Amino acid sequence: MPPFTTVAAYAPPGVGMLAVGIVAEVFGPHGEGLPGFDFALCADRPGPVPTDVGVPLDVAHGLDRLASADLVIALPWAGFRTPPAPPVLDALKAAHGRGALVAAHCVGTFALAAAGLLDGRRATTHWRFAALLAHRYPEVAVEPGALYVDEGSVVTGAGAAAGFDLCLHLLRREHGAARANGVARDVVLPSHRDGGQAQYLAAPVPEDCRDERLAEVLAWARENLHRPLPVAELAGRALMSKRSFARRFAAATGTTPHAWVRSLRLSGAEELLETTDLPVEEIARRVGYGSATVLREQFVRRRGVPPRAYRRAFTNTP
């Protein structure tokens, strides 16, 4: 199917205002060069909808809006322990059945599970409620540590602000890294976060001078992707031993230095493939791969397609 252009977010009674803000911010209008989508909130029926902060939300559309959207998002709500009403579940199933992309994050995942859309699939939710989801819906393979889980036509995300991760992933998957990165810059967020929910169970970055040095080293690495960037050099710039640097890095980011650099290189290659006509060999050099062959191997392993096929998918460049 072509990339989604119409987005409908279902707001149940008690909907989370943070979640409403996230989907409206990502899929709403942006600055010049970043066209928005045909985005709408919908509810059981048009009118005021109570929210989790006590301020009612005036929603203009009913469930019929779910019948025409390319992307349907079930937003989290305060009463998630009680399944949505049958008309809501029927609307979600019908949207998926006709080929719409269906997504949810945080406890919105419970709505998709209640509709049977997660049976036999992997899914995630807020780490605090992962055990409840697994207990209530044993047919669902719950991954409590993931920021988001992509199962093709159904995508779920972790709690609270991880809604941004989910939405940016959907943008990246359907419309390319350049558009996702542009929206991320517009809302002043990283376009991609490595690691999972475990990094947020405690304060991820203690505020001391060492972590300030770590932040400086990460910024330097982003500007020097063309270099080899071995862990020993990064640790030296942070004035740490390799072991201390790896430990601090994992505590701050939830991943390893090697995985972080690899993700950064691939994201940089994606954007150059989409936005320039540079030869693959030159792109490989700019993002720090020794050759186009190495870039191709990494791209196929991590993205599932070779660089030239990726470029054709998002541009008219042969």
N, C-alpha and C positions, 0 to 999 in steps of 0.2 A: 504494500500500500504506500501511497505518497506520504511525505511527512505531514503531521497534523497541522491544521491551520485554525481550527475552532476548538476551544477549550471550555468545558463546563465543570464547575466545582460544586459539588453537593454540600450544602450547609445544613446539617441537622440541628434541631433545638439543642442549645448548649454548646454550639460550635466554638472552637478555640479561635479567639481573635488573632493570635499570632499566626495560626495557619492561614486564616483569611488574608492577612497581610502578606504572607510569603507568596501565595499563588498569584495574588493581584500584582505584587511587585515584579515577579518574574515574567508573567504572561501579559501584563498590562502594557500601556504605551511607554516607550523609552525615547531617548534622544535621536537626533538625526542619524540615519544610517542603521538604526536598530528598530525595524518595524515591529509593532506588537502583534498580538493575535486577536481573533474574534473571541473575546473572553467574557464569560458571564457566570455569576453566582446563581444557583437555583436552590429551591427548598421544596418541602412537601407541597406547599402552595405559596403563591406570591403573598408578600406582606412582611410584617415584622417577625424576626426570628431572634429568640433570646440567645445570648452568648455566655461564655464562661466568665466574663468580667461584669455581667449584669447590665451591659448596655445593649439594647436591641439593635438588630441589623435589619435595615429595610432591603429586602430581596425582591427583585422584580420578576423573577422567573420561577415557574413550577417545574415538576419532574419532566415535563414534555421536552425541556431543553436538553436533557440527557439523550434524547432520541436522535439528535442530529449532530452531536459533538464528535470530533475525531479523537479527542482526549477527554476522558471523564475521570475526575479526581474526587474521591470520597474523603472529606475533611474530618479530622478528629473532633470528638465531642465529649462533653462531661459525662453523659449517660451511656457510655459505650458498653457497659456490662449488660445492658438490655439491647437485644438486637433491633435494628431498624424495622419499621413496619413493612409488611409484605409488599406494598406497592413500590417502596424504595428498593428492596431486594430484587423485585422483578425488573425494575428499570436498569439496575446495574447488570443483571444477567443479560437483559436484552441488548444493552450497549455492547457488552463483550461479544455476544452472539453474532451481532452484525459486523464485527470487525474493528470496533473502536479499541483504542489503547486505554486500559483502565489502571489507575494508580491510586495509592493511598500512602500516608505516612503516619507515624505515631499510632494512636489507638484507632485511627481511621481504618487501619488494617483489619480490625474486627468486623467492619461492615462487609469487606470483601470476603472474609472467611465465612460470615453468616450467609452470604449469597452463594457459597459453594465455589467461588472462583479461585480459591487457593488450594482446593483438594488436590493432592498429589504434586503440589508445587512447593518450592522453597519460598519463604517470606520472612520479613523482619518487622519489628515494632519497637516501641520504647523499651529499653532493657528492663525497666521496672515491671513491665507487664508481659514479658516474653513467656514466662512460665505459665501464666494464666492463659495466654493464647494457645500454647502447646497442649495444656490440659483440656481446654474447652473444645479445641478442634484438632484431634489427634491425627487427622488426615493431612495436616499441614506440617511440612518440615521447617520448623522455626529456627532461624539463625540469629540468636540474640546479640551477636557481636557485630553484625554488619551495619554499615551506614545506609545501604540500600541493597536490594536484591532484584535483579532484572531477570524475569522469566519470559521475556518476549512480549506477549500481549498483556501481561500483568506485571506491574512493577510496584514494590513496596519499599518504604523507607523507615528509618529509625525516628526517635522522638524529637519533638520541639523543633529547634532550628535545623535539624537534619532534613526538614522539608526543603530547604534550599538545595542541599546536596541532591535530593531526588529530582527536583525540578530542573536543575542545571544538567544533571545526567540525561534527562529526557531531551532537553534542548540539544545537548552534544550528540546524542545518539541519532536524533531525527534531522537536525538542522546543521550539524557540524560544530567543530571546536571554535571556529572564529565567532559564530553567533553566541555560543555559550560564554565564551571569554568576554565578549563585548557586554553582555548583560551582567556578568559577574563584576566587571569593572564599573559599570553604571551604578550598581548597588553596593559597591566597595566590599566585595567578598572574594575569597580565593575561588577560582573556577573549579578546583578539584581538591578534595582532602583525602590523603592517604590514611590508612589505619581504620580502625573500627570504633565501636562505642566504648570499648574498654578504656580508651584514653580519657574519657569524660567522667569516669566513676570517681575520680579524685581530681584535684587541681592539676591540670596537665603541665603547666609551666610555672614553677616557683619563681617569684620575682626577685632574683638576685643577680649579681654582676655576671656570673657565668652564663646565665641564660640570655642576658643582653648580648654577650659575645656570641652565643649560639645564633641568635637572630641575625647578627651582623654577618656571620659566616654563611647562613642560608641565603641572605640577600646577595652576597658576593657570588655564591654558586649559581644563582639564577642568571647573573650577568656574565658568567664565564662557562656556559655550557659547552663551548668548543674545546675546553680543556679536559684532560682525563678525569680530574676530580676524585682521586683515590681518598679513602677514608683517612689515611695517615696525614694527607695534606689538610683536609678539613679539620681534623683534630688539632693539628699544629696551629692553624689559624685561630682556633678557639682556645689555645693555650691549655689543652687537655691531652691526656693520654688517649690512645685509640679506645681502650676499654671504657674509660670514663665518658668519652665523647659518645660512644655507641649507647651507653646507658642513659645519658642525659637526652640524647636524640630520641630514643624510644619513649622516654617519659614525656617529652614535649610534643611529639608528633604521632605516636602510636605505631610507628613503622621503623624500618632500618634505614641508615643513610644510603645504602645501595639501592633499596627499593624506591626511596624518595627521588634520588637522582635519575633512576631509570624512568619513573613516571614523568618527571620534568622533561627529560629528553623526548619522550614519545609525544607529550602534549605540545612541545615546541615544534616537533616535526609535523604533527597534524595541522597546526596553524599555518606553517609555511607551505604545506601542500595545498591548503585551501586558498590561501591569499596571494601566492606568488606563482610564477611560472619557472622558478628555479629548478634546475636539474636535480634529480634525486641525489646524485653524488654530492652536489653542493649543500643540499639540505642536511645530508648525513654529516658533512664536515662541520656545519654551523651548530648542530646540536650535540656534537661530541662523539659520533660513531666513527670508527676507523675507516669504514668504507660503506658504499651503498649496499653491499651484500650483508653486512652486519645489521644495518638499519632494516633491511627487508626481513631478515630472520626474526628480529625483535618485533617488528610490526605484525608479521603473520602470527607469531606466538601470542602476542598480547591483544591484538585487535582483530585477528581472524582473517585479514585480507592483506595483500602486499600494498606498498605505498602507492603505486600507480593506479591500482583499482580503487583505493581510497580517494585519490584525487579525482578520478572520473565520477565517483559517486556524489561529490560535492561541488564540482566545477565542470565547466565544459572543456577543460584542458585535456588533451589526449595523453 
